[in-house]
């Protein structure tokens, strides 16, 4: 059994919380299979159902058989998840190779990126499309493809049937596919005759060109190559050595063929990510480990292709190999070994910001606050399904914190009570109630009904949806810790957490890190990944918000293991967004991509659009919202903010000129707070207090955000603290404001990286303002 990704001393705390009560233990027992009889399974004071109440709700499809027929929850939302639900999966984009099994054979490609003009938009997409370039065929028929062994970024694809099978191991970053046959030999072909550009001195390795792309075919000792008709090749394997590997190659020459041959028989058997958060330095160290089986010879090291977010400015990397792959994710550099580490600074989050200090701004704020709550606290909450009710909970939480910090405790208490009641309505629904959570045991997921945007039928977007719920529950827990106890309402929140982010490799209800791709460094949104373009994720910011919610919930409930997991997911996804959505370091987007951001990142492409509109303001906005006190990561590239906004306005004018319909101020309460992270005065001048309001926002929150940045100054990325909940504003030599929140029941001192120390009372936000600050000392 693989160890979990968190330290043993803290892992026990998390699982203890999950299993602390008899009620939750009962829920695990009931979830071993779809319940034989309908039941409401108690979890603290709440419950989930094992049955669908109305009978007409949408459900995810049944999965294909697996090898072996494991009963543990399905690893949905991964780059290979179409393998779980289709007889023949969609292309599997592992980078730098792509793969697709079919009845005709196992197809291998090295996708090359190109700009594709949209026939309906003034846009161009950057696509690296899979093609069936090189085909591998065993002697026996291929009747289906099934998922075998899975690990953090690798999967076994088992093709054939119960009698005969070719098992192919694929892994992110690996240029190899590792093949094992139950019997017989294999043949290699392409649409045009294969061209041999090199052969190893011992004759065991062939370098071939297929479709103009280079591949290395590596046979074990005792095997024999025969040239077939029409440019095909047949590999005769010796009994007891029915294996071989295929590598996509960055170039076609004998030296490259020989270099990749050295590691061709270190077959990957396991991949594992682990992480460690150092509070004193506010740093995250992530360790990537690969286990291999040496099929022949003595070489146990493999070749790992590192994505830009792995190698860029990474002081922990050993020497890299010469050469690289140009991929849709940018330059993939090569490392020989079985492990490497990355180190990233954690920038901190806060649950909310303090009251406004400018009297005139505070008076205006009170007017917005009264307007936004004129119909009562309940009116702040949504009334649809898991996504829009989640956004409503966020809207209420932001207004509640502003009322509280402004001294309006009566209004705070009314909103808090409404939030509790709404959460409890879902967590403990009345019989036949429309709103409820259901555990689907055949896939292993907690599904909220009414569902939205495919969250039931395709299991889409659970981290987007549940991130709002977890964040709202954290806001409640910060003010009422007893409410969040496992035997009260916290047990249901823990289930939401586990659905999107359990770290346990063998959890009885949920797969490990359901939504997160540890090697790509970001989440995937589609549960089934049923697209030729692979999996995808649109809103990088809603994913980041979900991981920030884990940090807040963990701090509110004293869960150190979950805190560290949240910091790992948050910090890593922030880095991925900077590289693959915003191209902050100019390493990913090619010169012929005319936009400055990606609206959706796919397994094989990135595009400047959304799932519902091509309006450039919303393309940018969906990767900014929700704006919360955890959004300060967006401020770390002020020049990029100005560049993205200018590009958005340019694209918006073209969008309107082509007949696009949208108000000129649509989502001003998302875009202007973003602008304020670089220029708060300009954002304040541009804001129309009578203008449009995004459905997850309020004028109260937008005004408070804009005025806060005007008063505090721009966020500081260079200063950190020895607590997870902190922020620093203001550039030297001007005033600098230090903020920290203490979620514990006892006062503590917080030390910042420049030596500033601040005492923070229990369950309180503290601030310290100084006229000037020295350069940070780390």
SEDREN-637608 format. One record per residue (C-alpha): x negated, y, z; residue in one letter. Coordinates in steps of 0.1 Angstrom, whole numbers, padded with zeros to 4 digits, always signed. Each point is the difference from the previous one (the first is absolute). Layout:
! residues N
XYZa;...
This chain:
! residues 778
+0000+0000+0000x;-0013+0034-0009x;-0003+0025+0029x;+0022+0031-0001x;-0014+0033-0010x;+0001+0015+0034x;-0021-0007+0030x;+0011-0030+0022x;+0005+0021+0031x;+0024+0024-0018x;+0016-0025-0023x;+0014-0017+0031x;+0017+0032+0011x;+0018+0004-0032x;+0013-0035-0002x;+0008+0001+0037x;+0023+0029-0007x;+0016-0017-0030x;+0006-0032+0021x;+0004+0015+0034x;+0037-0006+0005x;+0020-0032-0002x;+0023+0017-0024x;-0027+0007-0025x;-0013-0036+0004x;+0035-0011-0009x;-0001+0021-0031x;-0032-0018-0011x;+0015-0034+0005x;+0032+0009-0019x;-0021+0013-0030x;-0017-0033-0009x;+0025-0004-0029x;+0031+0016-0012x;+0023-0006+0030x;+0021-0031-0001x;+0028+0021+0015x;+0006+0037+0001x;-0015+0017+0030x;-0009+0034+0014x;-0035-0005+0014x;-0006+0022+0031x;-0031+0022+0002x;+0000+0020+0032x;+0033+0019+0000x;+0003-0003-0037x;+0003-0028-0025x;-0004-0010-0036x;+0021-0024-0020x;-0009-0032-0017x;+0030+0003-0023x;+0014+0025-0024x;+0031+0016+0015x;+0021+0011-0030x;-0010-0027-0024x;-0007+0024-0029x;-0034+0013+0010x;-0029-0003-0023x;-0027-0026+0009x;-0035-0006-0013x;-0003-0030-0024x;-0012-0034+0010x;-0037-0006-0003x;-0018-0025-0022x;-0016-0030+0017x;-0035+0005+0013x;-0030-0023+0004x;+0001-0014+0025x;+0037+0008+0009x;-0009+0023+0028x;+0029+0012+0022x;-0017+0032+0012x;+0015+0033-0013x;-0006+0010-0036x;-0028+0025-0007x;+0023+0024-0019x;-0012+0035-0012x;-0034-0013-0011x;-0018+0004-0033x;+0008-0037-0007x;+0036-0002+0014x;+0017-0007-0033x;-0017-0034+0003x;+0024-0007+0029x;+0032+0006-0018x;-0005-0009-0037x;-0008-0032-0017x;-0027+0019-0020x;-0011+0032+0018x;-0006+0034-0015x;-0036+0010-0007x;-0022-0001+0032x;-0022+0031+0000x;-0030-0010+0023x;-0025+0027-0014x;-0022-0003-0019x;+0019-0029-0016x;+0037-0007-0006x;+0016-0034-0002x;+0032-0017-0011x;+0008-0037+0000x;+0025-0013-0025x;+0010-0033-0016x;-0025+0008-0028x;-0029+0003+0024x;-0017+0022+0026x;-0006+0034-0016x;-0029+0022+0011x;-0007+0036-0010x;-0021+0030+0009x;+0025+0029-0004x;-0015+0032-0015x;+0017+0033+0009x;+0014+0023-0027x;+0022+0030-0001x;+0035-0008-0013x;+0022+0028-0011x;+0036+0000+0012x;+0026+0002-0027x;+0024+0019+0022x;-0023+0022+0022x;-0028+0024-0004x;-0020-0024+0020x;-0026-0027-0005x;-0004-0031+0021x;-0033-0017+0006x;+0005-0037-0005x;-0022-0031+0002x;+0024-0025-0014x;-0005-0038+0003x;-0003-0020-0032x;-0003-0037-0004x;-0036+0004-0012x;-0017-0032+0011x;+0020-0032+0006x;-0010-0030+0021x;+0019-0032-0004x;-0004-0033+0020x;+0008-0033-0016x;+0033-0003+0018x;+0032+0021-0005x;+0005+0032+0020x;+0036+0000+0011x;+0000+0027+0026x;-0023+0022+0021x;+0003+0000+0038x;-0017+0018+0029x;-0025-0020+0019x;-0024+0012+0027x;+0002+0037+0007x;-0023+0023+0020x;-0003+0038+0004x;-0010+0007-0037x;-0001-0034-0017x;+0025-0026-0011x;-0001-0034-0016x;+0021-0004-0031x;+0010-0036-0004x;+0011-0009-0036x;+0013-0034-0011x;+0022-0023+0020x;+0000-0023+0030x;-0022-0026-0019x;-0025+0022-0017x;-0010+0036+0007x;-0026+0026-0008x;-0006+0022+0030x;-0014+0034-0007x;-0013+0023+0028x;+0003+0038-0007x;-0011+0028+0022x;+0000+0038-0001x;-0033+0013-0011x;-0013-0034-0012x;-0010-0002-0036x;+0004-0038+0002x;+0029-0023-0002x;-0008-0033+0017x;+0016-0031-0016x;+0005-0035+0014x;+0016-0028-0020x;+0017-0031+0014x;-0012-0020-0030x;-0011+0004-0036x;-0018+0027-0019x;+0007+0036-0011x;+0000+0019-0033x;-0005+0037-0007x;+0015+0020-0028x;+0011+0034-0011x;+0022+0014-0028x;-0031+0004-0022x;-0029-0024+0001x;-0022+0003+0031x;-0034+0015-0008x;-0030-0012+0021x;-0024+0028+0007x;-0022-0019+0024x;-0006-0034+0015x;-0020-0008+0031x;-0033-0019-0004x;+0015-0032+0015x;+0031+0003-0022x;+0024+0001+0029x;+0011+0036-0003x;+0016+0016-0031x;+0004+0037-0006x;+0030+0006-0023x;+0018+0029-0016x;+0038-0001-0001x;+0019+0030-0013x;-0033+0019+0001x;-0004-0006+0037x;-0027-0020+0017x;+0005-0031+0022x;-0023-0024+0017x;+0010-0037+0000x;-0019-0019+0027x;-0001-0038+0001x;-0014-0022+0028x;-0028-0025-0003x;+0009-0031-0020x;+0025+0019-0022x;-0002+0003-0038x;+0012+0027-0024x;+0013-0009-0034x;+0009+0024-0028x;+0035-0006-0013x;+0019+0011-0030x;+0010+0036-0007x;-0025+0014+0025x;+0012-0019+0031x;-0022-0016+0026x;+0006-0032+0020x;-0016-0006+0034x;-0005-0036+0010x;-0003-0003+0038x;-0017-0028+0019x;+0020-0021+0024x;-0003+0015+0035x;-0009+0035-0014x;+0033+0011-0016x;-0005+0037+0006x;-0013+0030-0019x;+0002+0038+0002x;+0007+0028-0024x;-0013+0036+0004x;+0011+0031-0017x;-0033+0018-0010x;-0007+0037-0002x;-0021-0005-0031x;-0010-0027-0025x;-0036-0010+0003x;-0021-0030+0012x;-0013+0018+0031x;+0036+0008+0012x;+0011-0036-0006x;-0030-0013+0020x;+0005+0025+0029x;+0036-0011+0005x;-0009-0036-0003x;-0020+0002+0032x;+0032+0004+0021x;+0025-0019-0022x;+0003-0029+0023x;+0004+0018+0033x;+0038-0006-0001x;+0020+0024+0022x;+0021-0019+0026x;+0010+0028+0024x;+0001+0038+0003x;+0005+0019+0032x;+0001+0037+0010x;-0007+0011+0036x;-0002+0035+0014x;-0012+0018+0031x;+0010+0035+0012x;-0026+0019+0020x;+0020+0027+0020x;-0032+0017+0012x;-0011+0008-0036x;+0035-0001-0016x;-0013-0024-0025x;+0014-0031-0017x;-0023-0028-0011x;+0015-0026-0023x;-0017-0033-0007x;+0007-0021-0031x;-0010-0037+0001x;+0001-0027-0026x;-0005-0037+0006x;-0013-0021-0028x;-0005-0037-0008x;-0032-0007-0019x;+0011-0024-0027x;-0036-0007-0012x;-0034+0014+0007x;-0008+0020+0031x;+0014+0035-0008x;+0028+0009+0025x;+0003+0037-0008x;+0026+0012-0025x;+0003+0032-0020x;+0024+0025+0014x;+0013+0029-0020x;+0004+0031+0022x;+0027+0026-0007x;-0010+0037+0002x;+0014+0004+0035x;-0023-0028+0011x;-0033+0013-0014x;+0004+0038-0002x;-0020+0017+0027x;-0003-0032+0020x;-0031-0001+0022x;+0006-0036+0010x;-0004-0017-0034x;-0031-0020-0007x;-0017+0003-0034x;+0025-0004-0029x;-0007-0020-0031x;-0007+0017-0033x;+0030+0004-0023x;+0037+0006+0006x;+0034-0005-0014x;+0021+0029-0014x;+0035-0007+0014x;+0033+0018+0003x;-0010+0007+0036x;-0033+0016-0012x;-0035-0013+0001x;-0002-0034+0018x;-0035-0005+0013x;-0015-0035+0008x;-0012-0014+0032x;-0016-0034+0005x;+0009-0015+0034x;+0029-0012+0021x;+0008+0031+0020x;-0002+0038+0001x;+0013+0028+0022x;+0014+0035-0005x;+0001+0028+0026x;+0026+0027-0002x;+0008+0030+0023x;+0034-0001+0016x;+0015+0035-0001x;+0027-0003+0026x;+0037+0004+0001x;+0025+0018+0023x;+0036-0006+0008x;+0009+0037-0004x;-0015+0035+0002x;+0004+0026+0027x;+0024+0030+0001x;-0005+0030-0021x;-0018+0028+0018x;+0010+0029-0022x;+0033+0015+0015x;+0015+0011-0033x;-0007-0034-0016x;+0015-0017+0031x;+0032+0020-0003x;+0004-0009-0036x;-0006-0036+0009x;+0028+0001+0025x;+0023+0011-0027x;-0009-0029-0022x;+0003-0024+0029x;+0035+0012+0008x;+0010-0003-0036x;-0014-0035-0005x;+0018-0013+0031x;+0032+0020-0003x;+0020-0032-0007x;-0016-0019+0029x;-0030-0023+0003x;+0017-0029-0018x;+0002+0020-0032x;-0038-0001-0002x;+0001-0037-0004x;+0005-0018-0033x;+0029-0022-0009x;-0009-0024-0028x;-0024-0029+0004x;-0035-0008+0014x;-0018+0026-0021x;+0022+0030+0003x;+0010-0006+0036x;-0038-0003+0007x;-0005+0034-0016x;+0028+0013+0021x;-0016-0012+0031x;-0032+0017-0010x;+0019+0032-0007x;+0015-0001+0035x;-0034-0008+0016x;-0017+0030-0015x;+0028+0024+0011x;+0001-0017+0035x;-0037+0006+0005x;+0002+0037-0011x;+0030+0006+0023x;-0020-0016+0029x;-0032+0019-0006x;+0021+0032-0003x;+0015-0006+0035x;+0035-0010-0013x;+0003-0031+0021x;+0038-0003-0003x;-0002-0002-0037x;-0030-0024+0003x;+0021-0023+0022x;+0030+0000-0023x;-0022-0010-0030x;-0018-0026+0020x;+0033-0016+0011x;+0012+0000-0036x;-0032-0017-0012x;+0002-0026+0027x;+0036-0007-0008x;-0007-0004-0037x;-0029-0024+0006x;+0021-0020+0024x;+0029-0002-0024x;-0023-0018-0024x;-0019-0020+0026x;+0031-0013+0017x;+0029+0002-0026x;+0035-0008+0010x;+0016-0032-0016x;+0005+0005-0037x;-0017+0034+0001x;-0013+0013-0033x;-0034+0010+0013x;-0023-0028+0013x;-0033-0018-0004x;-0001-0035-0014x;-0029-0025+0001x;-0003-0018-0033x;-0020-0032+0010x;-0005-0013-0035x;-0023+0028-0009x;-0009+0012+0036x;+0013+0036+0001x;+0022+0023+0021x;+0024+0017-0024x;+0022+0029+0010x;+0035+0003-0014x;+0012+0021-0018x;-0032-0004-0020x;-0013+0025-0025x;-0023+0001-0030x;-0004-0038-0001x;-0010-0004+0036x;+0021-0032+0002x;+0002-0015-0035x;-0037+0007-0007x;-0013+0008+0035x;-0012+0033-0012x;-0013+0029+0020x;+0003-0014+0035x;-0030+0020+0012x;+0015+0032-0014x;+0034-0007+0017x;-0012-0014+0033x;-0027+0026+0004x;+0027+0025+0006x;+0017-0022+0026x;-0032-0008+0019x;-0010+0037+0000x;+0034+0010+0014x;-0002-0027+0026x;-0034+0012+0010x;+0014+0035+0005x;+0026-0014+0023x;-0025-0021+0018x;-0023+0030+0007x;+0029+0016+0019x;+0016-0032+0014x;-0025-0028+0004x;+0025-0022+0017x;+0021+0000-0031x;-0029-0015-0020x;-0006-0030+0024x;+0002-0034-0018x;+0029-0011+0021x;+0019+0033-0009x;-0002+0013-0036x;-0037-0003-0007x;+0002-0037-0010x;+0020+0009-0031x;-0025+0027-0009x;-0028-0025+0004x;+0018-0022-0025x;+0000+0028-0025x;-0037+0005+0006x;-0007-0037-0005x;+0020-0001-0032x;-0023+0025-0017x;-0033-0004+0019x;-0005-0030+0022x;-0037-0010+0000x;+0006-0036+0011x;-0010-0025-0027x;+0026-0026+0011x;+0029+0021+0014x;+0031-0021+0001x;+0022+0027-0015x;-0021+0023-0022x;-0030-0001-0023x;-0032+0016+0009x;-0002+0037-0011x;+0030-0004-0023x;-0003+0034-0017x;-0037+0006+0001x;-0027-0011-0025x;-0032+0000+0021x;-0023+0001-0030x;+0018+0026-0021x;+0004+0020+0032x;+0036+0009-0004x;+0035-0013+0002x;+0022-0016-0027x;+0037+0008+0000x;+0016-0028-0022x;+0007-0031+0019x;+0002-0023-0030x;-0026+0017-0022x;+0021-0010-0030x;-0016+0023-0026x;-0024-0006-0028x;-0020+0030+0014x;-0004-0017+0034x;+0011+0014+0032x;+0004+0037+0006x;+0003+0028+0026x;+0015+0034-0005x;+0000+0020+0032x;-0035-0003+0015x;+0011+0025+0026x;+0029-0020+0013x;-0023-0030+0004x;-0024+0022+0020x;+0029+0013+0020x;+0009-0036+0009x;-0035-0007+0013x;+0000+0033+0020x;+0033-0012+0015x;-0018-0032+0012x;-0026+0021+0017x;+0027+0021+0018x;+0020-0030+0010x;-0031-0017+0013x;-0011+0030+0020x;+0036+0004+0014x;+0001-0036+0011x;-0036-0005+0011x;-0008-0025-0027x;-0037+0002-0007x;-0001-0027-0027x;+0028+0016-0020x;-0017+0034+0004x;-0032-0014-0016x;+0020-0017-0028x;+0019+0033-0007x;-0032+0019-0001x;-0015-0026-0024x;+0030+0002-0023x;+0004+0038+0002x;-0037+0008-0005x;-0004-0025-0029x;+0031+0011-0018x;-0010+0036+0003x;-0033-0008-0017x;+0018-0020-0027x;+0024+0029-0007x;-0029+0024-0004x;-0016-0023-0026x;+0028-0016-0019x;+0029+0025+0003x;-0019+0033+0002x;-0034-0009-0015x;-0016+0024+0025x;-0036-0011-0009x;+0006+0000-0038x;-0009-0037-0003x;+0032-0016-0011x;+0021+0020-0026x;-0016+0001-0034x;-0004+0032-0019x;+0029-0007-0023x;+0025-0001+0029x;+0017+0034-0001x;+0014+0000+0035x;-0017+0006+0033x;+0018-0027+0021x;+0015-0034-0005x;+0037-0003+0008x;+0000-0038+0001x;-0030-0023+0003x;+0005-0034-0016x;-0022-0031-0001x;-0011+0009-0035x;+0007+0037-0004x;+0009+0034+0015x;+0028+0022-0013x;+0012+0036+0006x;+0037-0007+0007x;+0023-0013+0027x;+0026-0027+0000x;+0028+0025-0004x;-0012+0031-0017x;-0029+0014-0021x;+0002+0034+0018x;-0036+0008+0009x;+0010+0018+0032x;+0015-0033+0013x;-0029-0021-0014x;-0023+0020+0022x;+0025+0003+0028x;+0007-0037+0004x;-0037-0004+0008x;+0002+0027+0027x;+0032-0008+0019x;+0009-0002+0028x;-0018+0030+0013x;-0007-0007+0037x;-0028+0007+0025x;-0017-0031-0014x;-0003+0016-0035x;-0032+0020+0007x;-0021-0025-0021x;+0014+0019-0030x;-0019+0031+0011x;-0035-0015-0005x;-0004+0011-0036x;+0012+0037-0001x;-0013+0005-0036x;+0019-0032-0010x;+0032+0014+0015x;-0003+0031-0022x;-0009-0021-0030x;+0030-0024+0004x;+0025+0028+0006x;-0013+0019-0031x;+0003-0032-0021x;+0034-0007+0014x;+0013+0035-0010x;-0015-0004-0035x;+0016-0034-0004x;+0033+0013+0014x;+0002+0028-0025x;-0005-0026-0028x;+0026-0022+0016x;+0026+0028+0000x;-0009+0010-0036x;+0007-0036-0011x;+0035+0002+0015x;-0008-0013+0035x;+0026+0010+0026x;-0011+0010+0035x;+0002+0031+0022x;-0031+0021+0000x;-0003-0003+0038x;+0008-0038+0002x;-0020-0015+0029x;-0014+0034+0010x;+0001-0013+0036x;-0024-0028-0010x;-0023+0019-0024x;-0004+0033+0020x;-0011-0018+0032x;-0025-0017-0022x;-0012+0033-0014x;-0001+0014+0035x;-0028-0026+0008x;-0022+0021-0023x;+0017+0035+0001x;+0027+0004+0026x;+0006+0037-0008x;+0007-0007-0037x;+0023-0029+0010x;+0020+0023+0024x;+0003+0026-0028x;+0014-0025-0024x;+0025-0016+0024x;+0037+0007-0007x;+0019-0005+0033x;+0032-0002-0019x;-0014-0024-0026x;+0002-0037-0005x;-0006-0025+0028x;-0012-0035-0006x;+0023-0026+0016x;-0026-0011+0026x;-0008+0036+0010x;+0014+0031+0018x;-0007+0037-0001x;-0009-0002+0036x;-0029-0024-0006x;-0013+0017-0031x;-0001+0034+0017x;-0017-0014+0030x;-0026-0017-0021x;-0008+0030-0021x;-0001+0024+0030x;-0021-0025+0020x;-0027-0001-0027x;+0001+0037-0003x;-0007+0003+0037x;-0023-0029+0006x;-0020+0002-0032x;-0010-0029-0023x;-0006-0035+0013x;-0035-0010+0008x;-0012-0033-0015x;-0035+0002+0015x;+0011-0003+0037x;+0012-0031+0017x;+0010-0011+0035x;-0002-0031+0022x;+0038-0004-0001x;+0022-0011-0030x;+0024+0029+0004x;-0018+0032-0008x;-0005+0029-0025x;-0022+0030-0003x;+0008+0032-0018x;-0019+0032-0010x;-0034+0004-0016x;-0030+0014+0018x;-0009+0027+0008x;+0037+0009+0005x;+0023-0014+0026x;+0002-0038+0003x;+0030-0018+0015x;-0004-0036+0014x;+0031-0021+0004x;+0003-0034+0017x;+0030-0021+0011x;-0003-0024+0030x;+0027-0027-0003x;-0011-0018+0032x;+0015+0004+0035x;-0031+0016+0015x;-0020+0031-0009x;-0032-0004-0019x;-0029+0021-0015x;-0004+0001-0037x;-0035+0007-0014x;-0004+0014-0036x;-0030-0006-0022x;-0013+0035+0005x;-0002-0005+0038x;+0033+0017+0009x;+0018-0017+0028x;+0037+0005+0007x;+0021-0014+0029x;+0034-0014-0013x;+0028-0007+0024x;+0020-0032-0002x;+0024-0003-0029x;-0008+0035-0011x;-0014+0021-0029x;-0029+0022+0010x;-0018+0027-0019x;-0031+0020+0005x;-0009+0030-0020x;-0035+0015-0001x;-0013+0031-0019x;-0027-0019-0017x;-0015-0035-0002x;-0034-0014-0007x;-0008-0024-0028x;+0012-0035+0010x;-0025-0023+0018x;+0005-0037-0008x;
